[in-house]
Amino acid sequence: MFKPNDRIYLAIDRTSWGVINILMVSVIYDHRAWPIYWEFLDKKGSSNFDEQTAVLGKSIGLLSNYRVVVLGDREFCSPKLGNWLRLQGAYFCLRQKYNTLVCYDTEVERELKDYGLKPGVKLFINDCQVTKKKGFGTFNIAAKWKRNSQGFNTKEPWYILTNFDDVDTAIVAYQRRFSIEEAMQRGLGGFPRRQNLR
C-alpha cells in the first residue's frame, strides 16, 4: 500500500473492556485503523511514558523505510513523549489539554485557553516551552477551532503539540486520527474491509 519514504500516520490509543486494558498502535489508512502492535497492560487506567515508548518503539522500528507521523489524543500529551519521538526522527501531533501552560519568547506562562481562540480561527505558536517542566526543548503548538456550520457547534478547539513547522500541516495530519473515530461512530469499525495486502 505504501512506497518507501511515504509519510505513514500512526495512531496510538488505549482501550479497555472490563479488566482488559490494551495499548495499541495502528497505521491509519482509508479512514480506518490497522493495528500493527499492541500490548496488554497489567493494570487499569491510563498508560505511562515507559509503556507508550515501548509500543511506539516496536512500531516505529517496523517502519524504518517510511516517514512516520505519530498522532495521539490527550492521554499522550506529554512533552516528554514529544521529545522522545523527535529523537526517534518521527513527526508527531499530540493533542493538549486546554489548561496546558506554554511560554512563548519572553512572555509569562499562559494556559492555552487564554490565547482567545474562537470558532473559525487558527493559531500557531512557534518554539515555545510547554508546561513548567524544562529540559525537553521547545515545541510548536498548532491550534484550530472549527467553524460552526449547519447547526453543528464544536465544543472546543484542538491544541496540538507538534514538530511540524506550520499550522495547516499539523491540523491536516491530526484530522487523520480524528477521521478514524468518526468512522467508528458511523459503525464502520476499526478494520478496513478485506483487501489484497500483497
N, C-alpha and C positions, 0 to 999 in steps of 0.2 A: 504493500500500500504506500510505502514511503521510499524516497530515494535518499542516498547518502547526503548529508548536510541539510536535509529538510528540517524545518522547525517542527518539533513534536511537543505537544502540550500534555502535561501530566497533571492529573488532579489527585491530591492527597485528601483522603476522607477517613472518618471513623464512624462506624455504625454499630449499634448493639441491639440484640434481641434477647431480652431477659438477662441471663448470666453470660451470654456470648458477646464478646466485645472485640471487634475486628478493626485493625488499622490497615488501610488499603491504598495502593497507588494504581491508577488507571490511565491508559492512553485515551485521550479524547479524539473521537473520530466520528463524523457524521452525526453530531449531536448525541452521541452515546459514549458511555464509559466502558472501556475494555480493561478489566482488571489484569495486571501483569505481575503484581506481587502483593502479598498480604501476610499479616501475622495476627494470631490470636493473642490478645492481651490478657494476662492473668490477673486482671483487676477490673473493677467498674470505673466508669468515668473517663475523663479526658486523657489524652496521651501526653507524654512529656518529650523534651528535646531529644533525649537519647533514643527513645522509641521511634520518633519521627525520622531522625537521621539514619537509623538502622534500615528502615524500609525504603527510604529515599536513596540511600547509598547503593543498595542492591539494584534498585530500579534504574538509576542513572547509569550504573555500570553496564546494564544490558543495552544501553542506547548510546554508546560512545561514538557511533558514527553519525549522530544527529545533533542538532542544536536544541537543547532541552529547555522548556519553559515550565516551571512548577507553579501551579495555581492552588492556593489554599484559602479556606474560609477563616473565620475569626478564631477557631481553635489553634490555628497555625500562624498567628500574627506576630510571633516573637522576632525582634530584630536579630537575636542570636541565631535563629534559624535562617533568616535572610543572609546574614554574614556567612554562615556555613555554606549555603547554596552558591553564593558568589565565589567562594574559594574553590568550589567544585567546577566552576566555569559555567554554571547554569544561570539562566534568567529566572526571575520569579515575580509573581504578583500575589501578595498575601494581604487579605482583607484585614483592615484595622478596626478597632472599636472607636466609636465617636469621641470617647474621652481620652484617647491616646495623646500623650504630651509630645509636642515637637518644638524644636528650637531652630529657627532659620536665621542664619547670619548672626547678627548681634542682638536680635530681639529676645525678649523674655519668653520663657516657655509658655505655650498656649495649648489648650486642648483643640483637637481638630474641629470640633463643633463650633468653636469660637471664630473660625475663619469666615463665617457668614454665608456658606453655600446655600443656594436656593434652587428650586426646580428649574431645569433648563440651563444650569450654569455648571462649568467645569473649572478645575483649578489644578495647577502643577506647582509643587514646592520642590525646588532643586537643592540637593546637597544639604539636607537638614539632619540634625540629631533627633533621634526618635526615642522617647521615654527618658527618664532620668539616668538610666544605666548607660555609662560611657564605655568606650573600648571596642565598639563594633563598627566604627567608622560612620560615614554619613550615607544617607539613603535619599531616594526621591519618593514623594507622595503624589500619586495621581488621584484626583477626586472628581466625581461627577454625580450630579443629582439629575436623574432622568426627568425630562419634561412631562408634566401631566398631560394625558391625551385620552380622548374618547371615554371620559368618565373614570379612567383608571389613574389613581393617585399613588405615586411611590412614597413610601413612608419615610425613607431616609436615603442619604447619598451613599455611594461607595467611596471608601477611603482605602487606597491600595498602596502598600509598601512595595516598592519595585526598584530594579536597577535598569529599567528601560529609560530612555532619555527624553520621552515626550508623553504627554497625557493620552493622546489618541492610541498609540501603540499599546500602552498598558491597559487601557479600558477595553479595547477590542480583544486583547488576549484574555482578560478576566471574563469577558462575556462568554467565551467558550466554556468556561466552567459553569457559569450560570445556566447555559443552554441545556446542559445535561439534567439539571434539576427541573427545568421546565418540561423536558421530555418525559421525565419520570412522573411529574404531576399530571401530564396528559395521558399517562398509562402506557407509555412506550417501553418502559423498563430500562435497566442498565445495560443489557447486552444488545448488540445490533442483531438484525435478522441474519440468518445464515448466509455466509458469503465464502467464496473461494479465497483462502488465505495464501495460496501459492503464487 
